[in-house]
Amino acid sequence: MFTYPGEGRGKEPKATGARRVSFRTGVDGSGPADGDSKGDARTYPEGAPGGVCEALSPPFRPRKRQPMRVYVPLTLSGLAEAYKTGELGSGPLLAYAVTPALREWYLSDDIEELEYAALNRAALASLRMLAADAEAVRRRVVVAVDVPDRAAHADPDRGLDPAALGEVRVDGVVPLAKAAAVHVDAGDAEADVTAAAEALDAADGGDDDAQFVVDGAEDHELLWFATQEIPNLVGLGD
């Protein structure tokens, strides 16, 4: 879970997706096909200056493909490495996004809720990274980044596999400069995150008690940080 900068770190959001996780607005600059005396393609009966009567209409601008917001799971040590190299990875990079399968699974058209779900999927993936790295600081890390729409691909063979919901692979180099924000656990989450990482194998095997421990990590909200704060997060600040 996470908070937004306008709500203050560590505070419970007013509602799921209280503020849109990502804002992507597209502008179709093309004018109407047919114009009249008041439209964008209006003509001047008396002729344009110079005695030439011509239709004045804006140039056609094809709709641009909007970038896709993806959520990249990391650890603090992984974030430190990304800060040093300037790259989140060179692909194919594991990330999470609002995929058709995620939409179908959650039965929602609310982009705020779906972005929130994708972020939580990335947080779980970060927990798995912690379980595989005993030396990593026990805090989940997720980097929100915008990539070209065609650079992110979901595996069609995995379909509605619950383990792969929202999972995408991002092609090419992903510069850290493209990051929009970083979401990281607070220090008081470390004990529960540690327990959750240790319980993952048993939870995957169907142990309900272990699953309860894993779910306990989600009671902690990931805090929102601007990308300018990354040096301090990874201990490389002034």
Disulfide bonds with the S-S distance in Angstrom:
none
